[in-house]
Amino acid sequence: MNDRIRQSIGESGTNHAKCARALHARRFAVAALVAAAAVASIAGCGGSGQPGENPDQFTKTHLRRGLGGEPGSLDPAAAVDTFSMEVLGDLYEGLTSETPDGTVAPGVASSWEVDETGRRYTFHIRSDARWSNGQPVRAGDFVSAWRRVVDPKTGSAVAYNLRLIEGAEAIIAGQAPATSLGVSAPSDRELEVQLVKPAPFFPQLLAHSSTFPIFSVETTQSHGGESWVSNGAYTLGAWSPGHELRLMRNPFYWARQSVRIDRVTYVPVSDENAQLRQYRAGQLDLTESVPPGSVAMVRQSIPRELHIAPYLGTSYYAFNLHRGPFRDSVDLRQALTMAVDRRSQMASLLQFGEQPAYGFVPVGIWNYQPQVWAWKDWPDRERRAEAQRLYAKAGYSSKKPLHVVVLYNSSAVIKQLAIGIAAMWKETLGVDTELVDEEYRVFLTSRKDPNRWDIVRLGWTADFNDARNFLDILRSGSPNNDAGYHNAVYDSLVDQAAATAEAGARRALLEHAESVMLADYPIIPLYVFSANRLVKPYVSGVVANPLNRLHSKDLSIAPH
């Protein structure tokens, strides 16, 4: 997934229905809710209690979470950034879920089987799975949601996650109707999925937001036109863009008895220093990150509240291969890549266990040896000399310097890193760099317009623990291939790996693919992510997760 930089309860059932209709004015209007101010400051959408439940219990505990930016979308088919996905993980649940440490667990499906080919899955929908309006979650809700994701009319950037389902490739390419997708619902309680090839990671993929169900049109038409309904541990109470998102405990969630926090407020704060100030002032119970400049203070004053854990994600710059100076010059791309002193960056700005990246796939990925450049351990003098030689070979010099526009999203750390890299390019090569800083939701649009940048700062965090999840995004035609990278050999190797069931052969193909890509220098990997949060002593349940997922339903708050 595209990365982050690091966002009155207990009303009656009638009011809950009114709020659902207010929050979503039409079928599948989640994307419209995000794009417009239709949801701005909608308040009072309280969760209705189930018969026999005391509505007062929904006001007992309140968790305030810092979020590194405004979510781009709360539509599972449109969300590509981790700000959105973090909130969606509270609002929805897929066929599978995850334990706090990342282990796959039953979700809406109480159990499942896979046949001897490894390609046909049968999922059993639990009888007590309910939408937030009390209606049952049906197998057909997954069928309609997945068809919508792969339908080219939706234009979903996460459709690639479903490519391994039979028929998905042709549908995404506009060559077949969405109804031909290899997923069916023989009954409301049974879902059958046919894969193109065996995929051992498939159950984990089903915990990702792109596979979440949507309250179907048939159900919507039959129950008063409510089109904002979710099935997770929480429901959306209000969204004031730039201010906060308020969530309330879903009284119909099948595992509601294990949900210990009644209200969750996400506060989008892109400035890590501002997030720290709010935390220290008691306005946040946990942050999404910690500013590197405050490391010494945090470790001295509140060391027990600092939580650090590495996870599967890589920060990188992407070259614009659609046009401009980088499109036809591997030498120029390699020169700028080699001119970046990653170890210096780690020492000065990134002090929470982040590791320099000399390849794209991070260490810790299942059944994989990450590939790296041969010059990774060269002395600095030799590395810089080679960068200068390649820069001159590409036709640039102090008299004819390269000018580049670097686009990145607003974040104090990302800005400082960009300034530092620009200084390295200037000192080593003589490059003139123009830095463009944009608010996150604006950036999400700008990154898709190659006329606006020469280099763009991006990041990828794993949707599931497999190297293919990283390498897929650089395939030709991938909606996340912002660089515009194209290499037929690379594409073929990744595709061959997808068609190979034997683990050793599959691993070899993927490792070869990464080495081919690295030789082309379409991107500049910078560092591997490490999660760092501040968590109040009265909040428990925060554990290390390889995918950096932290669901509010797994947390609890002690009296304080």
Helices and strands as residue ranges (DSSP letters): H 13-23, H 30-35, G 37-39, G 55-59, E 62-67, H 82-91, E 96-98, E 104-106, E 109-114, E 120-125, H 139-150, G 159-162, H 168-172, G 178-180, E 183-187, E 190-194, H 202-205, G 209-211, H 217-222, E 234-240, E 244-249, G 256-258, E 263-268, H 272-280, G 292-294, H 295-301, G 303-305, E 306-319, H 330-338, H 342-348, E 355-356, H 380-393, E 403-409, H 412-428, E 432-438, H 440-446, G 450-452, E 455-461, H 467-471, G 472-474, H 488-498, H 503-520, E 523-534, E 539-540, G 552-554, E 556-557
